[in-house]
């Protein structure tokens, strides 16, 4: 069974940077995507960015130009470099992995989250 573990969260001042990492302990289908979601207090969980096997990426409008995703789907790792952090970025950040088997069965896994707090 796949286990995802996030790390790198913490307290940072506005304008600062953090780098989050996610690593999978198990084997995910070679056809997969790894994503970062976040859930701010009182808000719905939202997709921040995604990294796919073919290298495509996308970003939420709120983080474009500030966040960068990188990783290696073959190794089932993904990082999120967060720059110019704003208080509105405060949230629990979750690593998500989705894999598709040969029969199109979808497998989805979630990490437990890492807290990012942007505050003076």
ChimeraX attribute file (.defattr): number of C-alpha atoms within 10 A of each C-alpha:
attribute: neighborCount
match mode: 1-to-1
recipient: residues
	/A:1	9
	/A:2	16
	/A:3	15
	/A:4	21
	/A:5	19
	/A:6	24
	/A:7	17
	/A:8	17
	/A:9	18
	/A:10	14
	/A:11	16
	/A:12	18
	/A:13	14
	/A:14	17
	/A:15	14
	/A:16	14
	/A:17	18
	/A:18	19
	/A:19	16
	/A:20	22
	/A:21	21
	/A:22	26
	/A:23	21
	/A:24	23
	/A:25	14
	/A:26	12
	/A:27	13
	/A:28	24
	/A:29	18
	/A:30	15
	/A:31	16
	/A:32	22
	/A:33	25
	/A:34	28
	/A:35	24
	/A:36	27
	/A:37	19
	/A:38	23
	/A:39	19
	/A:40	17
	/A:41	11
	/A:42	7
	/A:43	9
	/A:44	9
	/A:45	15
	/A:46	14
	/A:47	17
	/A:48	22
	/A:49	21
	/A:50	24
	/A:51	24
	/A:52	19
	/A:53	17
	/A:54	10
	/A:55	12
	/A:56	9
	/A:57	16
	/A:58	15
	/A:59	18
	/A:60	13
	/A:61	9
	/A:62	11
	/A:63	17
	/A:64	12
	/A:65	11
	/A:66	14
	/A:67	20
	/A:68	18
	/A:69	22
	/A:70	17
	/A:71	19
	/A:72	16
	/A:73	22
	/A:74	13
	/A:75	14
	/A:76	22
	/A:77	21
	/A:78	25
	/A:79	23
	/A:80	23
	/A:81	15
	/A:82	20
	/A:83	17
	/A:84	15
	/A:85	22
	/A:86	19
	/A:87	15
	/A:88	13
	/A:89	20
	/A:90	20
	/A:91	22
	/A:92	18
	/A:93	28
	/A:94	27
	/A:95	29
	/A:96	24
	/A:97	30
	/A:98	17
	/A:99	20
	/A:100	16
	/A:101	13
	/A:102	10
	/A:103	6
	/A:104	9
	/A:105	9
	/A:106	12
	/A:107	14
	/A:108	15
	/A:109	17
	/A:110	20
	/A:111	19
	/A:112	15
	/A:113	22
	/A:114	21
	/A:115	20
	/A:116	22
	/A:117	21
	/A:118	21
	/A:119	16
	/A:120	9
